[in-house]
């Protein structure tokens, strides 16, 4: 349940992309701009697996993931700084 100061997260289909012969995809310019992605930014590929099947794939900017998980990892490691 959402509440407080932050809005509830939402999901939407932003684009449909294809995988080329080399296994690459192109994120549309509008999606990159909306997400604040720039050339050479790194994305973590996160899969949600149900049973033995990958249900969905998420792309999370590494810097955002580091900001979100940094405090948790620091606490988990007994206060040591995380890279």
Buried (B, 14 or more C-beta within 10 A) or exposed (E): EEEEEEEEEEEEEEEEEEEEEEEEEEBEEEBBEEBEBEEEEEBEEEEEEEEEEEEEEEEBBEEBBEEEEEEEBEEEEEEEEEE
